[in-house]
Amino acid sequence: MDAPRPLPAIGAPAVRALAAAGVRSLDDAEGVGLDHLEALHGVGPKAIRLLRAALEQ
């Protein structure tokens, strides 16, 4: 099994919001979907942009 892909450097508030939602890796974020994540308090447009770029790699 491959190691989970780490989250990019998106800022502490976004990391805390994602962790509270159970998202601790890019794989988790991909499973939940960016549309859901951008609705979380603390996850702003910059964090979504960085997550999207990381997922496209």
C-alpha positions in Angstrom: 0.0 0.0 0.0 1.3 3.5 -0.9 1.8 6.1 1.8 -0.9 8.8 1.8 0.0 11.9 -0.1 0.6 14.8 2.4 -1.4 18.0 2.3 0.4 21.0 0.8 1.4 24.0 2.9 -2.1 25.5 3.1 -1.9 27.3 6.5 -2.8 26.3 10.0 -6.5 27.4 10.0 -7.1 25.3 6.9 -5.2 22.3 8.3 -7.2 22.4 11.5 -10.5 22.7 9.7 -9.6 19.8 7.4 -8.4 17.7 10.4 -11.6 18.3 12.2 -13.4 17.0 9.1 -11.2 13.9 9.0 -9.1 15.0 6.1 -5.4 14.4 6.9 -4.0 13.7 3.4 -4.6 14.6 -0.3 -6.2 11.2 -0.6 -8.7 12.1 2.0 -9.4 15.4 0.4 -9.9 13.7 -3.0 -12.4 11.3 -1.4 -14.4 14.1 0.2 -14.3 16.5 -2.7 -13.2 20.1 -2.9 -16.7 21.4 -3.1 -17.4 20.1 0.4 -14.1 21.3 1.8 -14.4 24.8 0.6 -17.6 25.2 2.7 -15.5 24.5 5.9 -14.8 27.5 8.1 -11.0 28.2 7.8 -10.6 26.8 4.3 -10.4 29.8 2.0 -9.9 30.2 -1.7 -6.1 30.0 -1.5 -6.2 26.7 0.4 -8.6 25.3 -2.2 -6.4 26.6 -5.0 -3.3 24.9 -3.5 -5.3 21.6 -2.8 -6.5 21.6 -6.4 -3.0 22.1 -7.8 -1.6 19.4 -5.6 -4.4 17.0 -6.7 -3.7 17.7 -10.3 0.0 16.6 -10.0 
